[in-house]
Amino acid sequence: MAHCYSEILLVVWFSFASCYLTLVESIDAGGNTRMDEKNTTLVRPVPWFVKTQDGGSNIISHYAMWHTVPGKNFGLRAEISIWDSPNQTESQESGASLQIYCQDGGHYNMIEAGFHVSPSLYHNRDVHFFTYWTKDTKSAGCYNLECPGYVPTTRAALVPGQVITPPSSYGVQDRYVRLSLNKDPNSGDWVVYRHDLETPSFLGYFPIGLCPNMPVIEALTGFVNYFNNTQGPPMGSGHFPDFEDSENKIAYFKHIKKYNSGGHPYDPILFEMKYLVDRPDCYKLSYPVPALSRGFIFSYGGPSGCIG
């Protein structure tokens, strides 16, 4: 692990940009849960940050993320912009998520909640709320409710696999959902909330056994996954995060908060966050900045066509 983490430091890069912000709307949870136990899913490998291809699965993964160093970290909250990908193929996945990596013996487990487009999983190109976990980042994991793991609440405002409508409209309107994934100070479970409704809505939890120990690494991540004989899909909106001519065009995480051991959110300390884009020729990432009433925000993304 020490060797892998030293590789992270080699890819840290900071780009400062003025931040142009526009009013956005929180989306409503719409559509139906569409699950098919017999589908063929593009199960993505979960890299140890610098890992970009699983040689056994023939799947390529690329990431644009800000993450913490290993330590006593207790969770994240952010507004995640919602973008569809209408031309995405069965061999591609794209999305954005909150990720928690926690040490478990000689490896790290991972739990995750976010939004993605995955035609192989749902047989459509809609944006879906999803959860994912793996007990070993080198092994295949489990999406949504396909196996025991994530536990949804009764009448949750978002259920894994649920369609999110409407998505953002390029150049017209941003749409977002505010999610949190943090360690409950009483049970030790990792709880998921939605915060952009009238009152915070408890969606469910990952049992403590899936992520039992410290140190923990937290990450806010845009990602794409695809078979290595195809081209990569767009990440985010497909627009590079240049903040110029960016009104209603960029994918972002904003109002970013971290959690303390008591379950209370606070503003992140930026020098504790590390930058990672494994393919900067294909996808890019901006530096997190405090922006007026929008809190800490960064953008990410890039167009389709990445090869390898």
C-alpha positions as CSV (number, residue, x, y, z in Angstrom):
1,M,0.0,0.0,0.0
2,A,2.8,2.4,0.8
3,H,4.1,1.9,-2.8
4,C,0.7,2.6,-4.2
5,Y,0.3,5.7,-2.1
6,S,3.6,7.1,-3.2
7,E,2.3,6.8,-6.8
8,I,-0.6,9.0,-5.8
9,L,1.7,11.8,-4.8
10,L,3.4,11.7,-8.2
11,V,0.1,12.6,-9.9
12,V,-0.9,15.4,-7.6
13,W,-1.4,18.6,-9.6
14,F,-3.2,21.8,-8.8
15,S,-4.9,24.1,-11.2
16,F,-6.5,27.3,-10.0
17,A,-9.4,28.8,-11.8
18,S,-11.9,31.6,-11.2
19,C,-15.3,30.2,-10.5
20,Y,-18.3,31.3,-12.4
21,L,-21.5,30.0,-10.7
22,T,-25.2,30.0,-11.8
23,L,-28.4,29.2,-10.0
24,V,-29.3,25.5,-10.2
25,E,-32.3,23.4,-9.3
26,S,-32.4,20.3,-7.2
27,I,-34.1,17.5,-9.1
28,D,-37.0,15.4,-7.9
29,A,-36.7,11.6,-7.6
30,G,-38.7,10.2,-10.4
31,G,-39.2,7.1,-12.5
32,N,-39.4,3.5,-11.4
33,T,-36.9,1.1,-10.0
34,R,-35.8,-1.0,-12.9
35,M,-33.9,-4.1,-11.9
36,D,-33.3,-7.3,-13.8
37,E,-31.5,-10.1,-11.9
38,K,-30.6,-11.8,-15.3
39,N,-28.9,-8.8,-16.8
40,T,-25.3,-8.8,-18.0
41,T,-23.6,-6.1,-16.0
42,L,-20.4,-4.2,-16.8
43,V,-18.9,-4.8,-13.3
44,R,-16.2,-2.2,-13.0
45,P,-12.9,-2.9,-11.3
46,V,-12.3,-0.7,-8.3
47,P,-8.7,0.6,-8.6
48,W,-6.4,1.5,-5.8
49,F,-6.5,5.0,-7.1
50,V,-3.6,4.5,-9.6
51,K,-5.0,1.2,-10.9
52,T,-6.6,1.9,-14.3
53,Q,-7.2,-1.6,-15.7
54,D,-8.2,-5.0,-14.4
55,G,-6.2,-7.4,-16.5
56,G,-8.6,-10.2,-15.7
57,S,-11.9,-8.4,-16.6
58,N,-10.7,-6.6,-19.8
59,I,-12.3,-3.4,-18.4
60,I,-10.7,0.0,-18.4
61,S,-11.5,2.5,-15.7
62,H,-10.6,6.2,-15.5
63,Y,-11.1,8.6,-12.6
64,A,-11.1,12.3,-11.9
65,M,-11.2,12.7,-8.1
66,W,-10.2,14.6,-5.0
67,H,-9.4,12.3,-2.1
68,T,-8.1,12.5,1.4
69,V,-5.0,10.7,2.7
70,P,-5.6,7.6,4.9
71,G,-6.7,8.7,8.4
72,K,-9.5,9.2,10.8
73,N,-12.1,10.3,8.2
74,F,-15.8,9.9,8.9
75,G,-17.6,10.8,5.7
76,L,-18.6,13.3,3.0
77,R,-21.5,15.4,1.8
78,A,-21.9,17.1,-1.6
79,E,-24.2,18.3,-4.2
80,I,-23.6,16.1,-7.3
81,S,-24.6,17.4,-10.7
82,I,-26.8,14.9,-12.7
83,W,-25.9,14.4,-16.4
84,D,-27.2,11.8,-18.8
85,S,-25.3,10.2,-21.6
86,P,-27.8,9.3,-24.4
87,N,-25.2,7.9,-26.8
88,Q,-23.6,5.5,-24.3
89,T,-23.2,1.9,-25.4
90,E,-23.7,-1.4,-23.5
91,S,-20.0,-1.6,-23.0
92,Q,-19.7,1.8,-21.2
93,E,-20.5,3.2,-17.8
94,S,-20.1,6.8,-16.6
95,G,-21.0,8.5,-13.3
96,A,-20.1,10.4,-10.2
97,S,-20.1,9.2,-6.5
98,L,-19.0,9.6,-2.9
99,Q,-16.5,6.8,-2.1
100,I,-15.2,5.5,1.2
101,Y,-12.2,3.2,1.3
102,C,-11.4,1.6,4.7
103,Q,-8.6,-0.7,5.7
104,D,-9.6,-4.3,6.4
105,G,-6.5,-6.5,7.2
106,G,-4.1,-6.4,4.3
107,H,-6.5,-4.7,1.8
108,Y,-9.0,-1.9,1.6
109,N,-12.8,-2.4,1.3
110,M,-14.9,0.2,-0.6
111,I,-18.4,1.5,-0.3
112,E,-20.0,4.0,-2.6
113,A,-23.2,5.9,-3.4
114,G,-23.8,8.2,-6.4
115,F,-25.4,8.4,-9.9
116,H,-24.5,6.7,-13.1
117,V,-25.5,5.7,-16.6
118,S,-25.0,2.0,-17.2
119,P,-26.9,0.4,-20.1
120,S,-25.5,-3.1,-19.3
121,L,-27.0,-2.9,-15.8
122,Y,-30.4,-1.4,-16.5
123,H,-30.9,-1.9,-20.3
124,N,-31.5,1.8,-20.7
125,R,-29.6,5.1,-20.8
126,D,-31.3,6.8,-18.0
127,V,-29.5,8.2,-15.0
128,H,-29.8,6.0,-11.9
129,F,-29.1,6.3,-8.2
130,F,-26.7,3.5,-7.3
131,T,-24.8,1.9,-4.5
132,Y,-21.8,-0.3,-4.8
133,W,-19.5,-2.2,-2.4
134,T,-16.6,-4.6,-2.5
135,K,-14.8,-6.4,0.3
136,D,-11.6,-6.3,-1.6
137,T,-10.7,-3.6,-4.1
138,K,-9.1,-6.2,-6.4
139,S,-12.3,-8.3,-6.6
140,A,-15.6,-7.8,-8.3
141,G,-18.1,-5.9,-6.2
142,C,-21.9,-5.7,-5.9
143,Y,-24.2,-3.1,-7.3
144,N,-27.4,-1.9,-5.6
145,L,-29.5,-4.7,-4.1
146,E,-28.1,-7.6,-6.2
147,C,-26.6,-9.2,-3.1
148,P,-26.8,-8.6,0.7
149,G,-24.9,-5.4,1.6
150,Y,-26.5,-2.0,1.4
151,V,-29.8,-1.8,3.4
152,P,-32.4,0.6,2.1
153,T,-35.0,2.1,4.4
154,T,-38.8,1.7,3.9
155,R,-40.2,4.3,1.6
156,A,-36.7,5.8,1.0
157,A,-36.6,9.0,-1.2
158,L,-34.1,7.2,-3.4
159,V,-33.8,3.4,-3.8
160,P,-30.7,1.8,-5.5
161,G,-31.5,1.5,-9.2
162,Q,-34.1,4.2,-9.3
163,V,-34.2,6.5,-12.3
164,I,-33.4,10.2,-11.7
165,T,-35.4,12.7,-13.8
166,P,-34.9,15.1,-15.3
167,P,-31.1,15.3,-15.8
168,S,-29.2,18.5,-16.4
169,S,-29.8,20.1,-19.8
170,Y,-26.5,21.2,-21.5
171,G,-26.4,25.0,-21.7
172,V,-29.9,25.3,-20.3
173,Q,-30.2,24.1,-16.7
174,D,-28.1,22.3,-14.0
175,R,-29.7,19.6,-11.9
176,Y,-28.2,18.1,-8.7
177,V,-28.9,15.9,-5.8
178,R,-27.2,16.5,-2.4
179,L,-26.0,13.2,-0.9
180,S,-24.0,12.3,2.2
181,L,-22.2,9.1,3.1
182,N,-20.9,9.1,6.7
183,K,-20.2,6.9,9.7
184,D,-23.0,6.9,12.3
185,P,-21.4,7.8,15.6
186,N,-23.7,5.3,17.5
187,S,-24.0,2.2,15.3
188,G,-20.8,2.5,13.3
189,D,-22.8,1.9,10.2
190,W,-22.2,4.1,7.1
191,V,-25.4,5.9,6.5
192,V,-26.7,7.5,3.3
193,Y,-28.9,10.7,3.4
194,R,-30.4,12.9,0.8
195,H,-30.3,16.6,1.8
196,D,-31.9,18.6,-0.9
197,L,-35.5,17.9,0.0
198,E,-37.5,19.9,2.6
199,T,-36.0,17.8,5.4
200,P,-33.0,15.4,5.2
201,S,-34.2,11.9,4.1
202,F,-32.5,8.8,5.4
203,L,-32.0,6.5,2.4
204,G,-30.2,3.5,4.0
205,Y,-26.9,2.3,5.2
206,F,-23.9,0.1,4.6
207,P,-23.5,-2.2,7.7
208,I,-20.3,-1.6,9.8
209,G,-19.0,-5.0,8.7
210,L,-18.4,-3.7,5.1
211,C,-16.2,-0.9,6.3
212,P,-15.2,-1.6,9.9
213,N,-11.8,0.0,10.5
214,M,-9.6,3.0,10.2
215,P,-7.7,4.4,8.4
216,V,-10.3,5.6,5.9
217,I,-9.8,7.4,2.6
218,E,-12.7,9.5,1.3
219,A,-13.1,10.5,-2.4
220,L,-15.4,12.6,-4.5
221,T,-15.1,10.9,-7.9
222,G,-16.1,11.2,-11.5
223,F,-15.5,8.0,-13.4
224,V,-15.9,6.1,-16.7
225,N,-15.6,2.4,-17.4
226,Y,-15.5,0.6,-20.7
227,F,-14.1,-2.5,-22.5
228,N,-10.6,-2.0,-23.8
229,N,-11.6,-2.7,-27.4
230,T,-14.0,0.3,-27.4
231,Q,-13.7,4.1,-26.8
232,G,-14.5,5.8,-23.5
233,P,-17.8,7.6,-22.9
234,P,-18.0,11.2,-21.9
235,M,-17.3,11.9,-18.2
236,G,-19.8,14.2,-16.5
237,S,-21.3,16.6,-19.0
238,G,-18.6,15.9,-21.6
239,H,-17.4,19.4,-21.1
240,F,-13.8,20.1,-19.8
241,P,-13.9,22.0,-16.4
242,D,-12.4,25.3,-17.7
243,F,-15.0,27.6,-16.0
244,E,-15.1,29.8,-19.1
245,D,-18.2,29.6,-21.2
246,S,-19.3,27.1,-18.5
247,E,-22.8,28.2,-17.6
248,N,-25.0,25.1,-17.2
249,K,-22.3,23.1,-19.0
250,I,-20.0,21.6,-16.4
251,A,-20.3,18.6,-14.0
252,Y,-19.4,19.4,-10.4
253,F,-19.4,18.5,-6.8
254,K,-20.3,21.5,-4.6
255,H,-21.2,22.5,-1.1
256,I,-18.6,19.9,-0.2
257,K,-18.5,19.0,3.5
258,K,-16.6,16.4,5.6
259,Y,-17.9,14.8,8.8
260,N,-16.3,14.6,12.2
261,S,-16.5,11.7,14.7
262,G,-19.7,13.1,16.2
263,G,-21.5,13.0,12.8
264,H,-21.4,16.8,12.3
265,P,-20.5,18.3,8.9
266,Y,-17.7,20.9,8.5
267,D,-15.8,22.6,5.6
268,P,-12.9,20.6,4.3
269,I,-9.3,21.6,4.8
270,L,-8.1,21.9,1.2
271,F,-4.4,21.1,1.7
272,E,-5.5,17.7,3.1
273,M,-7.2,16.8,-0.2
274,K,-5.2,15.2,-3.0
275,Y,-5.8,15.4,-6.8
276,L,-5.9,12.4,-9.1
277,V,-6.7,12.3,-12.8
278,D,-5.2,9.1,-14.3
279,R,-5.8,10.2,-17.9
280,P,-5.5,14.0,-18.1
281,D,-5.3,13.8,-21.9
282,C,-8.9,12.5,-21.8
283,Y,-10.5,13.9,-18.6
284,K,-9.8,16.9,-16.4
285,L,-10.4,18.2,-12.9
286,S,-10.4,21.7,-11.4
287,Y,-9.1,22.8,-8.0
288,P,-11.7,23.0,-5.2
289,V,-12.4,26.6,-4.3
290,P,-14.8,28.3,-1.8
291,A,-17.3,30.2,-4.0
292,L,-19.7,32.7,-2.5
293,S,-22.8,31.0,-1.1
294,R,-22.0,27.8,-3.0
295,G,-19.5,26.4,-0.6
296,F,-16.5,24.4,-1.7
297,I,-16.8,23.3,-5.3
298,F,-14.8,21.7,-8.1
299,S,-15.7,20.5,-11.6
300,Y,-14.6,17.6,-13.7
301,G,-15.2,15.8,-17.0
302,G,-14.3,15.4,-20.6
303,P,-15.7,14.3,-24.0
304,S,-16.1,10.8,-25.3
305,G,-13.4,9.1,-27.4
306,C,-10.7,8.1,-24.9
307,I,-8.7,5.1,-26.1
308,G,-6.9,2.8,-23.7
